[in-house]
Amino acid sequence: MAAADLRAELSCSICLSIYTDPVSLPCGHNFCRDCIGKTWDTQEDTFLENPSCPECRERFKRRPEPATDWQLRGMVEWFCQTETELGETGTFCTYCLLSPVPAAKSCLLCEASLCDTHLRGHCQSAEHVLTEPTASFMGRKCSVHNEPLKYHCCEDSACICASCCLAGEHRGHRVELLSEASEKKKEKLRKVLEKLSPEREETERGAQRLQERRREVAEAAAGETERVTALFRGIREELEALEKRLLSDISRQKEELSLPLTELIQQLEIKKDELSRKISHIEELCNMADPLTVLQEQWESHGAAFCGAEGADTEGREREGIKVPAVGDLDVGRISETLLTGLAGIVTGVEGLCFPGQEATELVLDINTAGNDVSVSGDGKSASYSHTDQRRPQTPERFQYFQALSSRSFPSGRHYWEVEVSESGDWRVGAAYPSIEREGDQFYIGENNKSWCLWRWCNNSYSVIHKRKVTRLPHIPSCRRIRISLDYEAGRLSFYELSEPIRRLHTFTASFTEPLHAAFWVWGDGAWVRIIS
């Protein structure tokens, strides 16, 4: 109760916690400096220059400057320190009733805990066994003889008192002082500790390795999530583009087929209106009562019309009806082919981006194939257009102009390589058979049946070429990084723009009959291609 009462005396009535930087007001009441300051700040909204004491409500003519109460501050610091010490030991002096004081020792005989002051006046006889401060005395006394536990029975591994040794059930057993038995056990524990410490370190290292592996898995999962998200975003975009293309094709076919039918319908509507007018007039004549009028109208005004009507009736009997002109049907086959080709291209693109574990193929240019207007970098990775003749020796492998092949060929398997391309000039990237012509009018890649390529030409236009068939791309790549993916057995050569998301530009399908080399073509100022895989 003393500690609780003291805590109440040292608590601020505003925040209800122990004073922090306690100050005193002219009326004698104490508060935390921050608490009274915030309270007065609130009061000034209403009372302006007449703040009051929150405790006694005494109002001051002007806002006073609270003075630090040094005596109260010292008591707060002592109390907080004492509480900390008591929190560490958990045991108070039994005889300090007015304020809590930490115990220095506990007497097993008196079953009391003593602070340093009361310990000096305590009996020093051997019967009064002093131990570290404790609140539990029953665990330190013999349950049979109610005497302090002083010995350790080695045979029964039990802590016993003096009476247990002399007349109890442990009589005649080998015993040791508690201090001796404790030291022996500590020695054994130290040896165990020597074995456990390295094991703990190894366990910790193992845990660190597992944590690192978990981070790697998390990073890989995040990267894969991003890749799959981008992939599906690209698939959705391609599906939407395919849908628009198909719907546009269907709409165009509908317009083409509907146009002649619309014209015929308009003609028939005109004829129907004319016939309706004739029928109305004849009905009107049939309803006339004057025979002279009827007869005169027939022969003078509408004889030809009647003849026409009679003739039309005769002609109508001779035919079964108006024949619908031959108009073609929707080209469903073409629509289905476009759909299947588009879907196959999307699937091909997905397959090209999802080869598990596949890495980019290392490539370098074969300088023996490079034309003399192609400058090749020292590492064999770059090809650029050169106005200066490179003066390389003429060999059967060398192209006449503008292009070069890779030194490595691909006779089978799945491979891909990536290139960075220039923003100016003309360039082509793709693949070619080694038997491609080296000179003439059809040796450029794409201009024959032995090569396939993506071509960037003037005005930033893009096309794909094979056997001189040029297909212009509807999408202009915004990224200067291109991936060429080869699935030899499946007969697919695909081009991708490595943008965000990755976009498939085109896929060639063929039955490859020779090994393929990566092929490069550059022409014009500033034209260059660099292998980056």
Protein Blocks (a to p, Z undefined) as FASTA:
>chain_A
ZZmmmmmmmpcfklopacehiaddfkopacdfklmmmmmmmmmmmnomaccdfklopacf
bdcdddddfklmmmmmmmmmmmmmmmmnopacfklmkbccddfbdcfklopacdfklmmm
pcfbfklccddddfbfklmccfklopacfbdcfklopacdfklmmmmmkgoiacddfklm
mmmmmmmmmmmmmmmmmmmmmmmmmmmmmmmmmmmmmmmmmmmmmmmmmmmmmmmmmmmm
mmmmmmmmmmmmmmmmmmmmmmmmmmmmmmmmmmmmmmmmmmmmmmpmblklmmmmmmmm
mmmmmmmmmmmmmmmmmpgbdcddddddddfklmmmmmmmmmmmmmmmmmmmmcghiacd
dddddfklpcfkbccdfkopaccddfbdghiacdfklcfbhpacdfbdcfedjddddddd
dfedjdddddddfkbcfbdjklbghiackbccddddehhiacddeehiacddfbdcfbfb
dcddddfknopacddddbdddddfbdcddddfbdcddddddedehiacddfZZ
